[in-house]
Amino acid sequence: MPADPLAIPTIPVTTASLAPASPGEIAESLAYALRFDERGRPRSGGWEFAAAIAAERLVEHLERAGFVVLKRRNSAPHSAG
């Protein structure tokens, strides 16, 4: 029987290296994902204003639903390869 394609893989990270992300950090990350593609190029369609609004609404919903988003503490800065 094949593995469940929707199963979330276990990530070997200690809980000491994780911290809750603030609502502002989550909204900023979501807005960025809505404005830019995976290569960092702007998406067409004028998403700048709508992305910020959509990100704020998503964060509000996640808070109401009881989600906690974690991020790594003190991670090294991202470097493009």
C-alpha positions as CSV (number, residue, x, y, z in Angstrom):
1,M,0.0,0.0,0.0
2,P,1.6,3.4,-1.0
3,A,2.2,6.1,1.6
4,D,-0.4,8.8,2.0
5,P,0.6,11.7,-0.3
6,L,-1.1,14.1,2.0
7,A,0.7,13.0,5.1
8,I,2.9,15.6,6.7
9,P,6.5,14.3,7.0
10,T,8.1,14.3,10.4
11,I,10.8,17.0,10.7
12,P,13.7,16.2,13.0
13,V,13.8,19.5,14.8
14,T,14.0,20.0,18.6
15,T,11.3,22.1,20.1
16,A,13.9,24.2,21.8
17,S,14.9,25.5,18.3
18,L,11.3,26.6,17.6
19,A,9.4,29.8,18.7
20,P,5.9,31.0,17.9
21,A,5.8,33.5,15.0
22,S,4.1,36.8,15.6
23,P,0.9,37.7,13.7
24,G,2.9,40.4,11.9
25,E,5.6,38.0,10.8
26,I,3.0,35.5,9.5
27,A,1.1,38.3,7.6
28,E,4.3,39.5,6.1
29,S,5.3,36.0,4.9
30,L,1.8,35.4,3.5
31,A,1.7,38.7,1.7
32,Y,5.2,38.0,0.2
33,A,4.0,34.6,-1.1
34,L,1.0,36.2,-2.7
35,R,3.0,39.0,-4.4
36,F,6.0,37.0,-5.7
37,D,6.5,33.6,-7.3
38,E,8.9,30.9,-6.1
39,R,11.8,32.6,-7.9
40,G,11.1,36.0,-6.3
41,R,9.7,37.5,-9.4
42,P,6.6,39.7,-9.0
43,R,3.3,38.1,-10.0
44,S,1.3,39.9,-12.6
45,G,-2.1,41.3,-11.8
46,G,-1.5,44.1,-9.3
47,W,-1.5,42.0,-6.1
48,E,0.4,44.5,-4.0
49,F,-2.6,46.0,-2.2
50,A,-4.8,42.9,-2.2
51,A,-2.0,40.6,-0.9
52,A,-1.7,42.6,2.3
53,I,-5.4,42.5,2.9
54,A,-5.7,38.8,2.1
55,A,-2.7,38.1,4.4
56,E,-4.2,40.0,7.3
57,R,-7.5,38.1,6.9
58,L,-5.7,34.8,6.8
59,V,-3.8,35.6,10.0
60,E,-7.1,36.6,11.7
61,H,-8.7,33.3,10.7
62,L,-5.7,31.2,11.8
63,E,-5.8,32.9,15.2
64,R,-9.6,32.3,15.6
65,A,-9.1,28.7,14.6
66,G,-6.5,28.1,17.2
67,F,-3.5,27.6,14.9
68,V,0.0,28.2,16.2
69,V,2.7,28.9,13.6
70,L,6.3,28.1,14.6
71,K,9.5,29.4,13.2
72,R,13.1,28.5,13.7
73,R,15.0,30.6,16.2
74,N,18.3,32.3,15.2
75,S,18.5,30.7,11.8
76,A,21.2,31.8,9.5
77,P,20.2,34.4,6.9
78,H,18.9,33.1,3.6
79,S,21.4,33.2,0.7
80,A,20.5,32.8,-2.9
81,G,22.5,30.0,-4.5
